[in-house]
């Protein structure tokens, strides 16, 4: 396989398994004071920051390429 073929295959390949998981997540909760992020599917109970105990705000994910 030539270098050109390798580059072409990499550029035209479908997204890898590193795409956003399809586990029902709608977004994440953020603590603006501590910069802590907790995905909604990982949260148990109230949306409070595990570091400072303040209420966290919800931010909805926006597409498959989101870092959430």
C-alpha positions in Angstrom: 0.0 0.0 0.0 1.4 3.3 -1.0 1.5 6.4 1.2 -1.1 8.1 -1.0 -3.4 5.1 -0.6 -3.0 5.2 3.2 -3.7 8.9 3.4 -6.8 8.6 1.1 -8.2 5.7 3.2 -7.7 7.7 6.4 -9.5 10.7 5.0 -12.4 8.8 3.6 -12.9 6.3 6.4 -16.1 6.4 8.5 -15.8 7.9 12.1 -14.1 5.5 14.5 -15.5 4.0 17.7 -14.4 7.1 19.5 -17.6 8.8 18.5 -19.9 9.9 21.2 -21.4 6.9 23.0 -25.0 6.1 22.4 -25.9 5.4 26.0 -28.9 7.8 26.3 -26.9 10.8 27.5 -28.6 14.2 26.8 -25.6 16.3 27.9 -23.6 17.1 31.1 -23.9 19.1 34.3 -21.2 21.8 34.9 -20.0 23.6 38.0 -18.9 27.0 36.8 -16.9 27.6 40.0 -14.9 24.4 40.0 -14.9 23.6 36.2 -16.2 20.1 37.1 -18.2 18.3 34.5 -20.4 15.2 35.1 -22.3 13.5 32.3 -26.0 13.2 33.1 -25.9 9.4 32.8 -23.1 9.3 35.4 -25.0 11.4 37.9 -26.7 9.9 40.9 -29.4 12.0 42.6 -29.1 15.8 42.7 -27.1 17.8 40.3 -24.6 19.2 42.9 -20.9 19.6 42.4 -18.9 16.8 44.1 -16.1 19.3 44.9 -18.0 22.3 46.4 -21.6 21.1 46.8 -23.1 23.9 44.7 -25.9 23.3 42.2 -24.6 22.5 38.7 -26.0 23.8 35.4 -27.2 21.4 32.6 -25.7 21.8 29.2 -27.3 19.8 26.4 -25.0 18.1 23.9 -25.2 19.2 20.3 -24.4 16.4 17.9 -22.3 13.3 17.5 -18.9 15.1 17.6 -19.6 16.7 21.0 -16.9 16.0 23.7 -19.7 14.9 26.0 
